[in-house]
Amino acid sequence: MIPYQTKSKKISGTSYGEIIRNAFLTFDEIKKQTKRRPYIKSAYFKKEKIFFDYFREHLFQKLPKERARRLKYFKAACELIKYSRIGPIEKTESFEKKEVLYRFAGLTTERELFYVQIKEDRRKKSKYFMSCFPPG
């Protein structure tokens, strides 16, 4: 899989508070664009909406150190979803064929690899941004 080269840097910061503040500034910009549920229109999915419903819930299941590590890639992940036309790895849950997981690869401007995971609910025909994370 060829990763998408973003123009965004990793979110800088050493403490969890700094990183989460900067990440949610980016999220607030996205949130201001709509009165209802925040979303990003994806180039790969032909401008379909990718919602953030599960992102916060999934993020806060992790320990603070892991949350900070993942949030550093949030801005680059949003850019990847918005502009990337490079195909992802698809994984269909064998026991539940109603859900498909898409994993996109991206590179920050510092040439650091990260992944973005999007879940599609085939019954509702909705897509949700689940997580962004570095490999390993």
N, C-alpha and C positions, 0 to 999 in steps of 0.2 A: 504494500500500500504506500502510495506517495503522500507525504504530509503536505498540508496547505501552509504556505509561508504567510504569517500575519504581519501586520505593520505595528502591532501593539507589543509593548514590553510587558514583562511580568510586573505585577503590582509590587512596589517596593515597600519595605517596612521590616522591622525586626520583631516587633511585638504583635501579638494576636490582635490587640485593639486597633493598632494602626492599619493592619491589613484588612480587617473586617470593615473599618470605616471607609477605606478607599474602594473596596469592592462594592459596598452598598451605595456609594456615590454613583458608580456606574449603573447599578441596578435602579436607582432612583431616576436616572435619566431615561431609562427604558420605561419605567413605570409612569412617568409624566406624559408619555405619548398616547395613553389611552385612559379612559375613565373606568374601565372594567379590569379584566385580568391582564397583567403584563405579558407581552409576547414579543418575539422577533420573527420577522418573515425570512424564511430560509431560501437561498438561491438553489440549493440542491433539490429541495422538495417543491420546486416550481412556485415559489412565493407563498407556500402554506405557512400557517402560524405555528410557532414552537412556543408552548406555554411554560411558565416557571412554577406551576402548581406544586410539583414534588421536590423541587430543588432545595428549598430551605429545610424541609422535613428530612430529606436524605442527608443533608449536610450536618444537621445537628444530632444525628445518630453517631457521628464520629467524635473522637477526642479532640480537644482544642488545638493540639499540635498538628494533627492531621487536617483539621478544618483550615488552619492557616496555610498549610502546604497546598491545599486544593484551591483556596480562594486567590492565591497569587496568580493563577491562570484564568481567573474569571473574565477579565476584560478581553484577553486574547480569544477565549472561548466564544464570547458573544460575537466577536468579529468573524471567527471561523464559521459559525452558524449562519451569519448574515450573508457572507460573500463566497464561501467555498462551493465549488461545483464538483470537487473530487469525491468519488464514491467511497462509502464507508464499508466496514465489515458488518455484515448482518448476522444476527443470531436469533433464531426463533426458539422460544421456549418449547421444549418437546411435550411437556404435560399441559401447557396452556398455549394453544396455537393462536390465541387472540392477541398476544403481545409479541412485538418484535423489538429487539435492541439494536441500535445502530451505533457503531463506534467510529468516530472520525479522528484522524490524526492531524496534528498541527505543529508548527514551529513558531516560537516567539522570535523577536528580532535578535535576541541573543543566541539563536539557533538551539534552543532547548525544546525537546520533544514533549508534547502533552496530548492527552486524549479527551474527547468530549463524547459523552454518552447520552443518547436520545432514545426515549421509549415511545413506541407507537402502540396505541390501543386500537386494534382493528375494528372492534365493535363500534366504538364511538367515532372512529376515524380522526383521532386527535393525536398530536405528538407533544411530548413533554421533555424538557431539558432536565436530565437527572443529575449529571455531575461532570466536573472537569478535574483531571488529575494527571500527575506526571507518571511515567512508567516506573514499575518496581515498587 
